[in-house]
């Protein structure tokens, strides 16, 4: 089964290579911005954004009690993903490809609602964990 997956993966890689060569054959003038995006996007993410979000997440989770660390860490990571995905649509109007009914949305409000829901869930989970820990401290099991 592994050999089958390896062969299928290599076939997909070869097909992608053929498509990329066709893409490049249009010339740099037509594809320069796309190539810049393909190179600058991962470099910008890996060199700047991912370490920054990791550092902020580490600082936040170290500042909260132990019971709150993973809910706050998960909410921080989810918030970063939501903001990164929303940047093209917040940065300029019609930042994505045209999709009927999509561009008449209020992106800042939708992002705020999604972030609010994310942090509300984190707060609820943190409260439940704190209540369960208090209950366990009041009624220790003897064994």
Secondary structure, DSSP 8 states (H G I E B T S, - for coil): -HHHHHHHHHHHHHHHHHHHHHHHTT-HHHHHHHHHHHHHHHHHIIIIIHHHHHHHHHHHHHHS-GGGHHHHHHHHHHHHHHHHHHHHHHHSTT-S---TTTTTS-HHHHHHHHHHHHHHHHHHHHHHHHHHHHHHHHS----
